[in-house]
C-alpha cells in the first residue's frame, strides 16, 4: 500500500479488524519511511449485478429502487422500515449468491412476491397487482383466491 502522505510504496499493518457489518476489513497502517499513520478499508470487489428488463434493456441493480417498490406495496401497513430493509437485504443476497452477473426482472419480482406473501397479504396483493399487471377485478379475485387456497384443495380459515 502506497503512503498517502509521502508516496512511499511500503507500509506496515499495525491493526486489522472487521468493519461495519463484517463485509470489510479496517486496517491501521504506518509508513516505514515517514512514520505517518493512516487507515484503509478492504472489501470484496463484487461484479455489478445487471437486471434484464422485460423489453431486453439492461440496467444496474438498484437497491433503493427495489426498496421503494416494496415500501409502496407496504404503505399504511404495520411493517417497519427495518423489516423492509432486511427483506431487501435477503433478496439482494439471494441474487448475488447465484454468482450470475445478470438476472431477469421477472426473477426479482417473484422473489419479492414470495417474501411479501409471508410478510403481509395486503402488501402481497398490492405488489402482485402491479407486477402481474391486473387489468380487471377478476384478476384480483383470482390472486386472492390463490393466496387463500380457494379452489386449490387447501383449507381456508
C-alpha positions in Angstrom: 0.0 0.0 0.0 1.4 3.4 -1.0 1.6 6.1 1.7 -0.9 8.9 1.0 1.5 11.4 2.6 4.9 10.8 1.1 4.0 8.3 -1.7 6.5 5.7 -0.4 5.5 2.2 -1.6 5.9 0.3 1.7 3.7 0.4 4.8 3.2 -2.0 7.7 -0.1 -3.0 9.1 -0.5 -2.2 12.8 -4.0 -3.4 13.4 -6.8 -5.2 11.4 -10.4 -5.7 12.4 -13.8 -6.3 10.8 -15.6 -3.1 9.9 -19.3 -2.3 9.6 -21.4 -5.4 9.1 -18.3 -7.6 8.7 -18.1 -7.3 4.9 -15.0 -5.2 5.0 -11.7 -5.0 7.0 -10.3 -1.9 8.6 -6.5 -1.8 8.7 -4.4 0.7 10.6 -1.1 1.3 8.7 2.1 3.1 9.2 4.5 4.3 6.5 8.0 2.8 7.0 9.6 6.0 5.6 7.8 9.0 7.1 6.1 7.1 10.1 2.7 8.7 9.5 -0.3 6.5 10.2 -3.5 6.1 8.1 -6.5 3.8 7.8 -7.5 1.7 4.9 -10.6 -0.4 4.3 -10.5 -3.6 2.3 -13.7 -5.1 0.8 -14.6 -7.8 -1.7 -14.8 -6.3 -5.2 -18.1 -7.7 -6.5 -19.1 -7.6 -10.1 -22.1 -5.3 -10.6 -25.4 -7.1 -10.9 -27.3 -6.3 -14.1 -31.1 -6.6 -14.4 -32.6 -7.7 -17.7 -35.9 -5.9 -18.2 -38.9 -7.3 -20.0 -38.1 -5.4 -23.1 -34.5 -6.7 -23.1 -32.9 -3.5 -21.8 -30.2 -3.9 -19.1 -29.6 -1.7 -16.1 -27.6 -1.9 -13.0 -29.3 -3.5 -10.0 -30.7 -0.6 -8.0 -31.2 -1.4 -4.3 -33.0 1.9 -3.5 -35.4 1.3 -6.4 -36.3 -2.2 -5.1 -36.8 -0.9 -1.5 -39.0 1.9 -2.9 -41.2 -0.6 -4.8 -41.6 -2.8 -1.7 -42.3 0.2 0.5 -45.1 1.3 -1.8 -46.7 -2.1 -1.6 -46.4 -1.9 2.2 -47.7 1.6 2.5 -50.0 2.1 5.5 -49.3 -1.5 6.7 -47.8 -2.3 10.1 -44.4 -3.1 8.7 -41.3 -1.2 9.9 -38.6 0.1 7.6 -36.2 -2.2 9.4 -38.2 -5.2 8.2 -38.3 -3.8 4.7 -34.6 -3.2 4.7 -33.9 -6.7 6.0 -36.2 -8.1 3.3 -34.3 -6.2 0.5 -31.0 -7.5 2.0 -32.3 -11.1 1.8 -33.4 -10.6 -1.8 -30.1 -8.9 -2.8 -28.1 -11.6 -1.1 -30.0 -14.4 -2.9 -29.4 -12.7 -6.2 -25.7 -12.3 -5.6 -25.4 -15.9 -4.2 -26.3 -17.2 -7.6 -22.9 -16.0 -8.9 -24.7 -14.8 -12.1 -23.9 -11.3 -13.3 -27.3 -10.8 -14.9 -30.8 -11.5 -13.5 -34.2 -11.2 -15.1 -36.5 -8.6 -13.6 -39.1 -11.4 -13.6 -37.0 -13.4 -11.1 -36.6 -10.3 -8.8 -40.4 -9.9 -8.9 -41.0 -13.5 -8.0 -38.6 -13.2 -5.0 -40.4 -10.0 -3.9 -43.8 -11.8 -4.1 -42.5 -14.8 -2.2 -41.2 -12.5 0.5 -44.3 -10.3 0.7 -46.6 -13.4 0.8 -45.1 -14.4 4.1 -44.8 -10.8 5.4 -48.2 -9.2 4.7 -51.0 -10.5 2.5 -52.3 -7.0 1.6 -48.9 -5.8 0.5 -48.5 -9.1 -1.5 -51.8 -8.4 -3.4 -50.8 -4.8 -4.0 -47.4 -5.8 -5.4 -48.9 -8.6 -7.4 -51.5 -6.3 -9.0 -48.7 -4.1 -10.4 -46.2 -6.9 -11.1 -48.7 -9.2 -12.8 -50.4 -6.3 -14.5 -54.0 -7.0 -13.3 -56.5 -5.4 -15.8 -59.8 -6.1 -14.0 -61.4 -7.1 -10.7 -61.5 -10.7 -11.8 -57.6 -10.8 -11.8 -57.6 -9.5 -8.2 -60.2 -12.1 -7.1 -58.2 -14.9 -8.7 -55.0 -13.8 -6.9 -56.8 -13.5 -3.6 -58.3 -17.0 -4.0 -54.9 -18.4 -4.8 -53.5 -16.6 -1.7 -56.3 -18.1 0.5 -56.1 -21.5 -1.1 -59.6 -21.4 -2.5 -60.0 -23.9 -5.4 -56.6 -25.4 -4.8 -57.8 -28.1 -2.4 -56.3 -26.3 0.6 -58.5 -25.4 3.6 -59.3 -21.7 4.2 -59.7 -20.2 7.6 
